[in-house]
Amino acid sequence: MSKPIPGLFITGTDTEVGKTHVAAMIAGSLAAAGRKVGVYKPVASGSRREGDRLICDDAAKLWEGAGRPGELDRVCPQHFAAPLVPHLAASMEGRKLDAELLRSGIDYWRCRSEIILVEGVGGLMSPVGQHEYVADLADEFGYPLVVVSRNVLGTINATLQTLITAATFREGLPIAGVVLNNLAPPVDDESLSTNRQELAARCIPPILAEVGWRVDGFDVEIDWFELATP
């Protein structure tokens, strides 16, 4: 039997925490190291219209970060216009979310990649169907989680809740660690300088890195391939 392709599943503590930015940087780091990187986003909502086409900007960012591997349309084979949970967004367009394609869409990348990065939608308990959640896909793919968390007041609670969810979902989801992301310019908020230290003291998984405001890189060098390898 062929050796399974390693991968990472990038999730977040919520929507709009910078998952795509972080995932694209991970892809860029791996590509710069000479790795063949597959990027996959099973589904997305809130795509923008350009004429008669729907454009998934998240998919384009992932694809560009990975060095434009394969076909762009294969990065996110299902995406919808309405900024709603995917099955409702699909219904508004007279379409139906394809639960099988959520899973099988990754197969395109398995035969073309040394490592696959999967970006979820929203957080682990964001619905991807009537009875399924992002965590279900993460569990089936089996890749270690990279949890992206905003560096804001309240991130300790949100991050710990996400880690608890991962640890207790079914038999537990593997966790590579947490990336703390600064989504706004520095402000007079003492929590911004203490969140990382507090999280490191309270989280069992490591705080892998921090991303500065408008910085296209991590504050430390990370071997993402090693983190992804079973």
C-alpha positions as CSV (number, residue, x, y, z in Angstrom):
1,M,0.0,0.0,0.0
2,S,1.2,3.5,-0.8
3,K,2.2,5.7,2.1
4,P,-0.5,8.2,3.1
5,I,0.1,11.8,2.1
6,P,0.7,14.0,5.2
7,G,-1.4,17.1,5.7
8,L,-2.5,19.8,8.1
9,F,-6.1,21.0,8.7
10,I,-6.2,24.7,9.3
11,T,-9.2,25.7,11.5
12,G,-10.0,28.7,13.6
13,T,-11.6,29.8,16.8
14,D,-14.3,31.6,14.7
15,T,-14.9,33.2,11.3
16,E,-12.7,36.0,10.1
17,V,-9.7,35.0,12.2
18,G,-7.3,34.9,9.3
19,K,-7.3,31.2,8.5
20,T,-6.7,31.7,4.8
21,H,-3.8,34.2,5.3
22,V,-2.1,31.7,7.7
23,A,-2.8,28.7,5.4
24,A,-1.4,30.6,2.4
25,M,1.7,31.5,4.4
26,I,2.2,27.8,5.4
27,A,1.7,26.8,1.7
28,G,4.3,29.4,0.7
29,S,6.8,28.2,3.2
30,L,6.4,24.6,2.1
31,A,6.6,25.6,-1.6
32,A,9.8,27.6,-0.9
33,A,11.3,24.5,0.7
34,G,10.7,22.6,-2.6
35,R,7.6,20.7,-1.5
36,K,4.7,19.9,-3.8
37,V,1.8,21.4,-1.9
38,G,-1.9,20.6,-2.5
39,V,-4.4,23.1,-1.1
40,Y,-8.0,22.2,-0.5
41,K,-11.0,24.1,0.9
42,P,-14.0,21.7,0.9
43,V,-16.6,24.5,0.8
44,A,-16.9,28.2,1.1
45,S,-19.7,30.8,1.4
46,G,-19.7,34.5,0.6
47,S,-18.1,34.2,-2.8
48,R,-18.2,37.4,-4.9
49,R,-19.9,37.7,-8.3
50,E,-17.9,38.8,-11.3
51,G,-20.2,38.8,-14.2
52,D,-21.8,35.4,-14.5
53,R,-19.1,33.8,-12.3
54,L,-18.6,33.2,-8.6
55,I,-15.1,33.9,-7.5
56,C,-13.8,32.3,-4.3
57,D,-11.0,34.7,-3.1
58,D,-9.9,32.3,-0.4
59,A,-9.3,29.6,-2.9
60,A,-7.2,32.0,-5.1
61,K,-5.1,33.0,-2.1
62,L,-4.4,29.4,-1.2
63,W,-3.5,28.5,-4.8
64,E,-1.2,31.5,-5.2
65,G,0.5,30.7,-1.8
66,A,1.2,27.2,-2.9
67,G,2.7,28.3,-6.2
68,R,-0.4,27.7,-8.4
69,P,-0.4,23.9,-8.4
70,G,-3.0,22.0,-10.4
71,E,-6.3,23.7,-11.3
72,L,-7.6,26.6,-9.4
73,D,-11.2,25.2,-9.6
74,R,-10.1,22.1,-7.7
75,V,-9.1,24.1,-4.7
76,C,-12.7,24.8,-3.6
77,P,-15.0,22.8,-5.8
78,Q,-18.1,24.0,-3.9
79,H,-18.7,27.7,-3.1
80,F,-21.7,29.9,-2.9
81,A,-22.6,33.6,-2.8
82,A,-24.6,34.0,0.3
83,P,-22.6,34.5,3.6
84,L,-24.5,31.7,5.3
85,V,-23.8,28.1,6.4
86,P,-23.0,26.2,3.2
87,H,-26.2,24.1,2.9
88,L,-28.4,27.2,3.3
89,A,-26.2,29.3,0.9
90,A,-26.5,26.5,-1.7
91,S,-30.3,26.3,-1.2
92,M,-30.6,30.1,-2.0
93,E,-29.1,29.4,-5.4
94,G,-31.4,26.4,-6.0
95,R,-28.4,24.1,-5.5
96,K,-27.7,21.3,-3.0
97,L,-24.5,20.9,-1.0
98,D,-22.8,17.7,-2.2
99,A,-21.7,15.9,1.0
100,E,-19.7,13.3,-1.0
101,L,-17.8,16.0,-2.9
102,L,-16.8,17.6,0.4
103,R,-14.7,14.5,1.0
104,S,-13.8,13.2,-2.5
105,G,-12.6,16.6,-3.7
106,I,-9.3,16.1,-1.8
107,D,-8.5,13.1,-4.0
108,Y,-7.4,15.4,-6.8
109,W,-4.6,16.6,-4.6
110,R,-3.5,13.3,-3.2
111,C,-1.9,12.1,-6.4
112,R,-0.2,15.5,-7.1
113,S,1.2,16.5,-3.7
114,E,3.8,15.7,-1.0
115,I,1.6,17.5,1.6
116,I,-2.0,18.7,1.6
117,L,-3.3,21.7,3.4
118,V,-7.0,21.7,4.1
119,E,-8.7,24.9,5.2
120,G,-12.0,24.6,7.0
121,V,-14.9,27.1,7.0
122,G,-15.5,29.0,10.2
123,G,-14.7,27.0,13.4
124,L,-14.8,23.3,14.2
125,M,-18.5,23.4,15.0
126,S,-19.5,25.4,12.0
127,P,-22.2,23.4,10.1
128,V,-21.4,21.9,6.7
129,G,-24.8,20.3,6.3
130,Q,-27.9,19.5,8.2
131,H,-26.2,17.1,10.6
132,E,-22.5,17.6,9.9
133,Y,-19.8,20.0,11.1
134,V,-16.3,21.0,10.1
135,A,-15.1,18.7,12.9
136,D,-16.6,15.8,11.0
137,L,-14.4,16.5,8.0
138,A,-11.3,17.1,10.1
139,D,-11.9,13.7,11.8
140,E,-12.3,11.9,8.5
141,F,-9.2,13.5,6.9
142,G,-7.2,12.8,10.0
143,Y,-4.8,15.6,9.7
144,P,-3.4,17.5,12.7
145,L,-5.1,20.8,13.4
146,V,-3.5,24.2,13.2
147,V,-5.8,26.4,15.2
148,V,-5.7,30.1,14.2
149,S,-6.7,32.5,17.0
150,R,-7.0,36.2,17.0
151,N,-4.8,38.2,19.3
152,V,-7.6,40.1,21.0
153,L,-9.1,40.4,24.5
154,G,-11.1,37.2,25.0
155,T,-8.9,35.0,22.8
156,I,-7.9,32.8,25.8
157,N,-11.4,31.6,26.3
158,A,-12.1,31.2,22.6
159,T,-8.9,29.3,22.0
160,L,-9.3,27.0,25.0
161,Q,-12.9,26.2,24.0
162,T,-11.7,25.2,20.5
163,L,-9.0,23.0,21.9
164,I,-11.5,21.4,24.3
165,T,-13.9,20.8,21.4
166,A,-11.1,19.2,19.3
167,A,-10.0,17.0,22.2
168,T,-13.5,15.7,23.0
169,F,-14.9,15.4,19.5
170,R,-15.5,11.7,18.8
171,E,-12.2,10.1,19.9
172,G,-10.3,13.4,19.8
173,L,-8.8,15.3,16.9
174,P,-5.0,15.5,16.7
175,I,-3.7,19.1,17.3
176,A,-0.4,20.4,15.9
177,G,-0.7,23.7,17.8
178,V,-2.0,27.3,17.7
179,V,-1.1,30.3,15.6
180,L,-1.8,33.6,17.2
181,N,-2.8,36.2,14.5
182,N,-2.8,40.0,14.9
183,L,-5.6,41.3,12.6
184,A,-5.5,44.9,13.6
185,P,-2.8,47.5,14.3
186,P,-1.4,47.6,17.8
187,V,-3.7,49.5,20.3
188,D,-3.6,50.4,23.9
189,D,-4.7,46.9,25.1
190,E,-2.5,45.2,27.6
191,S,-4.0,41.8,26.7
192,L,-2.2,41.9,23.3
193,S,1.2,41.6,25.0
194,T,0.1,38.9,27.5
195,N,-2.2,36.6,25.5
196,R,0.6,34.5,24.1
197,Q,2.2,33.9,27.4
198,E,-1.1,33.1,29.1
199,L,-2.1,30.7,26.3
200,A,1.2,28.9,26.4
201,A,0.7,28.4,30.2
202,R,-2.8,27.0,29.7
203,C,-2.8,25.1,26.5
204,I,-1.5,21.5,26.2
205,P,-0.8,21.9,22.4
206,P,2.0,24.4,21.7
207,I,1.7,28.0,20.6
208,L,3.5,27.5,17.3
209,A,3.9,31.1,16.1
210,E,2.5,34.6,16.0
211,V,1.7,36.6,12.9
212,G,2.1,40.4,13.1
213,W,-0.2,43.0,11.8
214,R,0.1,43.0,8.0
215,V,3.2,40.7,8.2
216,D,3.5,38.0,5.6
217,G,5.5,35.6,7.7
218,F,5.7,33.9,11.1
219,D,7.8,35.2,13.9
220,V,9.7,31.8,14.2
221,E,10.7,29.2,11.6
222,I,8.6,26.1,11.6
223,D,9.0,22.8,9.9
224,W,5.4,22.4,8.7
225,F,6.2,19.2,6.9
226,E,7.4,17.6,10.0
227,L,4.3,18.7,11.9
228,A,2.1,17.1,9.2
229,T,4.0,13.8,8.9
230,P,2.3,10.9,10.8
